[in-house]
Amino acid sequence: MVNNLPFKKGNRLELEDHPGAIVLDGLQEYASQLEGPLAIDLFSGAGGVSLGLEQAGFNVILGVDRNPDAVATHRAYFPGVSMEADLSRLDTVDAIVDSLSGIQVDLVAGCPPCQTFSRASQGINRHLASKSDSPQPDSRRDLWEYFRLLIEKLSPEALLMENVPEICFGEYTGIFRKQISSLEKLGYTLYPRIVSTDDYGVPQKRQRLIIVGLKSPVPFSWPDLVESPFTLRDAIGDLPHAEPGVDQITATYATPTMTGLLGYYREGVQSPDLDVIYDHSARRVRDDDLKAFKQLTPDMKYSDLEDEVDGTTIKRYRDDIFKDKYNRLSWDEPSRTITAHIAKDGYWYIHPEKDRTLTIREAARIQTFPDNFRFSGFPTSQYHQIGEAVPPILARELGKRLIAALSSGSTRTDNLDQTDTTTTSSVLPPSSRDVLQALEAYQDLEEDSEWRKPWRNSGDYWQNLVGMIMFREMDVPSISGQWSNIKNMWATPEDYINDHNHDADSPRLDALVAYGLRHFDMPFRRLAEFLESGDPGAMNPETIANDILDIDGFTPAMVEEALSLSGRSETVIGQAPPRRMAARLYGESTWENNVNSRMILTRSLGDVVEADRYGRFIEISEEFCGSDPECNDCPMNKICVTGRQSSSSRFRLM
């Protein structure tokens, strides 16, 4: 082994087409002959969603992707159409719609490429932006629009959309809001949830945003969680030894008793392959990497490694930037998330015992592809197809619940004015429009004096910050009478700066002394000057909270709230009351430290966050939706899932 391994492309795998594969022109005739629900899979990749949906009972009649190797893989395992096409072209959309004329599609599933929104890509995008005066937008952000267009034209009974959770938070929040709003406008009741795949039988910790939509007024019930997640040992512990760098397309497999997850992997394997494992080959290992792998344990990070071993430098990357560049997996836990980056180097996926990265078959198993499912192309392409796929087992479990919803035959029309005392799943959730209408209809918040924290009604960033700082420890009944004085005295940062230049008897000091805030004088002045300067850093929560205010207990989350309340940001980092109310509105059972409660809060405020609406949401949550909520008087009581499904007007939700 040498440090600089020569390039080696590996062997290319060519797969035969499925006997039932057809071309697009034959889709109508093919679909008309099938029994059972029909589905199409957009941005299908190799077919993780297609496989899971077929296992659940759907007929997947069409898969579309622009990656030729992924399309070849899909065509090898699924009858119907596997179409290589660019879904960002209107002629592609029109061709699909025309091919399905007269056919009622029950489900449209789609996974618009999500790398743009992931944490890793956000870091890369920020780095590229710092190198360029005019960074180019990523067109992948707009691919969901073509998914929505096909939903509009095909009008399926159900939709299923998958993406990374990061789209719900931070700079991409607006895209998530528009997705929700636009799909609701097409007539769908939506059920978004951030799921962890290990909760559904996938031996991998992988968080994903799933959006389920139903056109008929029937409820959707999420799959049950597994009692005990599968570990990496459950997934690959039975596989034979694989020597790194050896091009072994097949390996001899000693067939054990086939039960549980192992039974799932081997169920479709037919003679003469019963004692064969395909694609169980791993990358070659450089000798410096080998020494690094030998030092690494599952509880170590790359930054914990020694720089040198036996005189050999084993760290090829800066450990202040790439702290977790290498990661040895643990036998006794689910694997870390398999991503498309595994096609590049595999350093995040070092075998628990062997000093090598995962084989193609091991990666496929972690993603829950069975052993008889192979991938077209060279090894790099095979890894990429596996890494960007949706785990079939997750798609299967979702598919089962979708079929149950579609076949329920319910004609119940859920009136948001009626009280439903059955389970949460039997009550349809409100749309974001329902929430906004309820907020706008709440008439009690017209004047500042009617707000618990009246700066929320100002729509002004500076006034929100001043109010939060000065009155955060004051009892609510005492605030309204004091706020008007402060608001009039320091309506703008310039007012505070001018007042600061007065003598020691200025109203500024008198007010600060009266509220016990004399020591805030200099931080207030620095904040005012910073805002007046027009420095972009004035919109940075970390800069404001840590470098400017320097006040104990004042956090970046409070600055984020001020930005949202003034209409300067679409990101809502709600404190406990609004997150709790959002969770109750949509029937979530938990909300503490839960990414779903943050996602639901983001979702509930519509496609554009308006400061007045967000302020009303917070005010209502604090007034009526505590640990012992006052549902009878709450202005949200006609649309709240938890309130409508409760047999009592007062209940406790932990």
N, C-alpha and C positions, 0 to 999 in steps of 0.2 A: 504494500500500500504506500502511496505517496501523497504528499500534501496537495499537489495540484493534479487532480484526477483528469485524465483526458476525457473529452466529451464522448458520450455513448448514448445513442438515441434509444436503443432497445428494440425489441421486436414489435411489429405492428400486428394487431389482431383485427382480422376481417370477419364479421359475423354475417350469417345468412339471413335473408329477410324472413319474417314470419310467413307461414303459408297463407294467412289471411290478409296480408298487407295489400292495400289497394291505392289507387291514385285519387286525387281530389274529385275528379269528374264522376267517380263512382260512389261518392259518399252518400248521396240521397238514397239510392237503391239499397246500399248496404245497411244504412241506419233503419230504413223502413222494415227490414226483415228481422230486427232484433226485438227481443222481449226484455223488459226490465228498464230501469232508468238509464238515460244517456248522459254522458259527460264529455266535455272537451277539456284539454289540458294545455294552457297557454304558457309560453316560456317553460316548456316541459322538461328541458334538459334530457338526461338519460331516461327519466320516467319514474322517479321516486313517488310522485303523487299519483301517476297513472297506475303503478303497481298497487299502491295502497287502496285506491278507489276500486280497482277490479277485485281485490281481495274482499272488499266490503260488499260488493254486489253491483257496482256500476259497470256499464259497458262504456269504456273509453273509446270513442270513435275517431278522435282526432287529437294528435299531439303536434305542437308547433314550436320550433326553436330555430335559431340561426346558426348554431354550432353543428357542422356537418357530422362530426363524430358522435355527438349526442343524439342526433336524429337517426344515425345508423344504428345506434344501440336501441333506441326506442322502436325502430322498425323491426328489429330482430325479435322483440318480445311481445309486441302488441299487434293484433289485427286492426284493420281500419287504416286510417291515413296517418303517416308520420311525415310531417311536412317541414322541409328546410325553407324558412322564409323569415323576413324581417318584419316584425310586428309593429314597427314604427312607420310603416308605409301604408297609406290609405288603400292602395290597390291590393295589398295583402288582406286588409280588413274586408274589403268588398268581395274578394274571391272566397273568403271563408263564409261570409254571409250568404252569398249566392249559392254556394255548394250545399247549404243547409236549408234552402228554401222549402217550406212545407214540413220541416222536421222540428218537433218541439224538443229542444234541449233542456234537460232537467237541471244540469249543473255546469257552470263554467268555473273552472279552477284556474288560478294564475299566480305565478310567483315572479313578478317583475324584478329584474336584477337588483339585488339589494346591497351590493358592495359599496355603492356611493354613500349609503347612510350609516355604515358600520363604524365602530370606534376607530378601527385601524385606518379606514379610508378618510375619516374626518381629520386624523392626524396628518396623513399624507397630503390631503387637500390644503390644509393650513400651511404646510411646509412649501408646497408649490406656489401658493398664493404669495408667500413672503418673498419668493424669487421672481415674481412677475408683477408688473403694474396693472395688468388686465388679465387675470386668470380666466380661462375659458369655462363656461358652465358645462356640466356633465349631462348629456342628453338622456342618460339612463333615469334621471329624476322624472322625466316626462313620460316614460313608457307606461306607467299606470294609467295615463289618459287613454291610451289605445285599448287597454284592458276594459276601462269604463265604457268606451265607445262600443266595443263588442257586446258588453252587457246590455247596453241600450238597444242595439240593433237585434240581438237574439232573444232578449227578454226571457232568460231562463228562470225556472222556479227557484233556483238557489245559486249562490256564488260562494266561492271559497278563495281567499286571498292570503298569501303568506309574505312576511317581510321581517326585517330585523327590528327589535324593540326600539333602537335608537331613533327611528323615524318619529316616534311619539314625543321626543324630548329635544330640547336645544334648538339649533338653527333650522332643523327640518320639520319642526312642529306644524308649520303652515301647510306642508304637503299632506300630512296625516289628517289634519282638519278638513282639507278639501276633499280627500278621499271619502271620508265619512259623510260629509255634507252632500257631495255629488251622487253617491250611491243611494243615500236616503231620498234624494229628490227623484230617483228613478223608481221609487216605490218599495224599497227593501227595508225590512226591519233588520238592524245590524247587531251582531254580537261580537265585538272585538275583545280579545283577551291575549295577554302575554303569557305564554305557556312555557314550561320547562319540559323538554322531551323525556327526561328520565322519569317524570311523573306518569308517563303513558306507556312505559314498557320499552323505551329505547335506552340502551346502555351508554348513555352519553348526556352530559350536561350541556344543553343547547337551548337557549331561550329564543323564542320566536313570537312575533306578533301574528296572530291568526284573526282574520276577519271573516265571519260567517254571515251571510245575508239570506233572508227568506222573503219571498214575495207574498205568499199566502199568510194570513194571520194565524200562524201556528207557532208555538214556542220551540226553541232549540235548547236541548240539554247537553251540556258538555260531558265528554267521557269521564267515567270514574277514574280516580287516581289509583295507581298500583300501590299495594301495601308496602312493598319493599322494592326499591329500584334495583335493576340489574347492574352488576358490576362489570368491569372489563374482563375479569376472569370468566364470568358467565358467557361473555361474547366470544372470546378468542382463546380461552385457556386450554381447549382441546386440540388446537392446531399443532401440527408437527413442526419441528425445528426448521427455520429458514435461514440459510447462510446469506449474509449481505453480498450483493454483487454477483450472485449466481443467477443466470437467466433460466430459472426453472419455471416453466409455464405450468407444470403440474407437480404435485407432491403426493406421496403415498399417504393415505389417511386411514387410520385404524378406527373403524366405525364403532362408536360407543352406543349405549342405549339412548335412543332418540326421544328425549322428553324436554319440555319447557322451551327455552330459547334455542337450544341446540337442535331440537326437533323442528323448529320453524326454519332454521337455516338449511337443514338437510332434506326437508320434506319433498321438495320437487326434484331431487337428484335421482336420476334413473340409471339403470344398468346400461352400459358397463362402467359408469363413473362412480359407483357407490364407494369405492376406496380411493377416490381421487379428489384432491383439492386444486382448483385452478387459480392461477395468478397469485400464488403464494410466494412472491419474490420481492425482495427489498433492495433499496439502493445500496451502492457501494459506499464505504465509509473512509474518509481521509484519515491518516494516522494521527493528526492532531485532534480531529474530532473524536476518534476512538478513545484517546486518553481522556478527553473531556467527558465522554459518555461514561467511562469507567468510574469517574469521580462523582457523578451526579446521582442523587437519590430523589425519590418522589417529593420529598419535602424541601428540596433545595431549589434556588433560582440560579439562573446563569450568573448573576452578580455575586453569588456566594462562592463560585469556583476560584481556585488559585489561578493566578495569571500564567504560571509555568508548572510543568510536571516533568521531572527528569531532564531538565534543560530544554524542554520543548514548550514554546508558547502555545497555549491551547485556547486562548481567547482571541478570536479573530474579529470580534465586534466590540464596540464601546459598551461597557456594562452600565454606564450611567444613562444610556438611551435604551439599550436592549436588555433590560433587567431580566426578562424571562425569555430570552432568545432560544434557549434550550429548555426542554421540559421532559422529565421522565415520568411516564404515566404510572399510576398505582393499580395493582391488581384488585384491590378491595373497594374501589370507588368506580362510579361511572367515568368514562373517558371525558376529557375536556372536548370542547366543540371541534368537530372536524370541519374545516373550512376549505375553500378552493385554494388557499395558499399552500395546502399540503402538496400541490403540484410543483411548487418551487423548490422546497428543501426538506420538509418533514421534520425540522428540528423541534417543533412543539410536540411531537408524537414519538418519543423514544420508548421502545418496548420496556415493560416493567423489569425484565430480567436480562434480555439480550442487549448487547451494545450495538444497536442498529435502530433505524426508524421503522415505522410500520410497513408491512407489506400491503400490496393492493387489496388482497383478500381480507386482511385484518381491518383495513379502513372501511371496506364495503360492509363487513359484518357490523362494525360499530354504527354505521348508518342504517343497519337492518336490511340490507340487500341479501337475499338468500344465496346459497352457494352455487346455484345453477344460473345465476344472473351475472353475465360478464359485460365488459365494456369495450366498445370499438376504439381502435386507434393505438397510438404509441403509449407507453406507460405514463408519460406526463399528462396526456389527455385523459387517460383513465382515472388518474388521481383527481384531476380537475372536475370531471363529471361526478365523481363520488362526493367530493367536497362541497359542491354547490347544490346537491340534491336535497330535497325534503325527505326525511326518513320515512320509508314506506309504512312502518308500523304506526307512526303518528297519523299519516294520511288514512290508513285503514280505520283507525278508531274514530277519526272525524267523519269518515265516509259512512260508517255504521250509524252514527247519530243523525247524519243528514238524511239517510234513507228512512230512518224512523220518523223524522219530521215530515218528509215528503209523503210518506205513506199513511200518515196519521188520519187523513181524511177529515180533519176538523174543519168545520165551516164557522167556527166561533169568531165573531168580530169583537175584539177587545176594546171596550169603551173606557177611555182613561178616567171617566167620571165614576165608574163603578168600583166597588171594593171587592177584591178577589181574595178569599181566605185560604186558598190552597197553597201549594209549594211555590217557591220563587220561580221555578222553571215554567209554571203555567201562566205566568203574568208577562205580557209583552213589555219590553223596556220602552221608555220614551225615546223619541228622536231628539236630536240636538235642537230642532225647531221647537218641540214641545217645551224644552227647558227654557229656551230664550223667551218664548211667549209667556211662560209663568213668571219669569224674572221681570219682564216688561209690565205685566199686569199687577205686580205688587205695588200698590199705591202709597204705602206708608213711608217710602223713602223719597220725598220730594224736596225737602229743605234740609240744610245742614243739621239743624237741631234734631231731626228725626233719625239721624245716623248714629250708631254706637261709636263709630270712629269717623267723624265727618270729613277728614282729609281724603277719604276714599272717594268722595263725591267731587273732588276738585279737578280731576283729570290732569293734574300737574305733578311732575316728577319731584321738584323741589319741595312742594307742600306736603307730598306724601312722606318724604324722608323726614322733614321737620316734625310732622305729626307723630310718626313712629317713634322718633327719638325722644321727644319731649313728653309724650303722654303714655308711653308703653307700660308704665308702672301705675298709672292713675286709674282709679275706679271709673267704670263707664259713666255712671250718672254725673260725675264731676267734669267730664270732658267737654260736653257741648257748650257749656257756658264760658269756657276758657278759650275754646278754639277760635272763635270769631275774633278775639283780641289779637291772637298770634297771627292769624291769617291776614288780618288787615295791617298789622305792623310789618310783617315780612312776607308780603305777597310774592316777591321775587328774590333771587339771590342778590341782585343789585341793592334791594332795600336793606338787606342785612349788612352788606358791605358798607353802605353809607351810614347806617346806624352805628356800625362798629367804629367809625371815625369820630364819633361824638366824644364828649368828655366822660369822666367817670360816673356822672349822674344820668347817663343816657337811659332811655326806656329799655334798651336792649339788656343792659346789665340788671336793671330792676326786675325785668321779666325772668331772666335766667336765675337770679337769686331767689325769686319767689317760688320757682319750681324746683329749687335745689339743684340747678344745672349750671352753676357758675363755671365749673370745670369743663363744660362743653363749649365754652365760648370760642376757643381757638380751633377745635375741630369743625365747628359750624362755619367759622370764617374761611378755613381752608376749603371746605366743601363748596361754599358759595363762590369763592374765587375760581375753583376748579370748574364749576359749571359755567360760569361766565366766560371762561377762557375758550370754550368751544372745543376743548381737547376731547378726542374720541374716547379716551380713557374714562371720561365721566360716565360712560354707559357700561363700564366693565364692573360687574358686581364685586369681583375680588379686589380690584383697585380701590373702589369706594369704601368697601367694608374694612379692608386691612390697612391700606396706606393713607387714606384720607381721614376717615372718621376716627379710627383707633379708639373705639368705645367698647368697653367690655359688654359682651352679650349681643352686639349688633353684628349680624351675620350676612353673608352674601345672599342667602335665601330671602332676607328681608328687603335687600336691594332689588332682587328679581321681582318681588311682589310690587315694589314701588314702580318699577319699569312697566309692569303689566297694567297696574292701576292707572298709569298715565298714558297708556296706548303706545308705548315705545317698544314693547316686546310682546311676542305671542307666546313666550314661554311662561307657564304658570307653575311655580314651585310652591304649591299650597301648603299651609300649615295644617295641623290636625283637623280643625273643624271643616274646612271646605273639602278635604280629601274624604273625611268620614261621610259627609253628606253626599258626595259624588258616588261613593261606594253604595250607599243605601238607595240612591236614586235608581241604580242599575242592578240592585239585588246581589251585590258582592258581599260575602259573609265576613271578610276581614278587610282591614284597611291599614293597620299599623305597619309602617316601613314596607309597604307593598307597592311594587311598581305598577300593579294594575290599578290601584286607587289613583295614582298620579296620571296614568294613561286615561282613566275614565274622566278625571277632572279636566284634562286637556280636551277630550272628546266632547264633553257636555256643553262647552261654551261656543260651539259653532265654528264655521270656517274662518271667521275673523274675530279675534278677541277685542271686544269693545270695553273700554275702561269702566263705563257705567255698569255694564252687565256683570263684569267680574267683581266689582265692588259690591253689587247687590248679592251676588252668590255668597261672598264671604260673610256679609252682614247677616243674611238669612241663616247660614250655617251656625254662626255663633249665637244667634238669638233663639233658634228653635231646635237645632239638631245636635244637642249635647249627648252625653252618655245616657241620659234619660230624656229622650226627645219629646217635644210637645207637638205631636203630629196633628191634632185637631186644629191648631191655630196656624200651622206651617203653610205658607203659600205654595209649597211644592207638593202638598198632600194628594192632589188628584193625579199626579203623574209618577209619584215615587213607587217603585216596585216593592220595596220593603214595607212601606206604609200600607199599600193596597193588599199585600198578602198577609198582613198581620190581623189577627182577630181582635186585637185590642188597639185602642187609639194611643195607648202609651206602652212602650216596650223598651227593653234594653238590648242593644246589639253590641257585643264585645268585639 
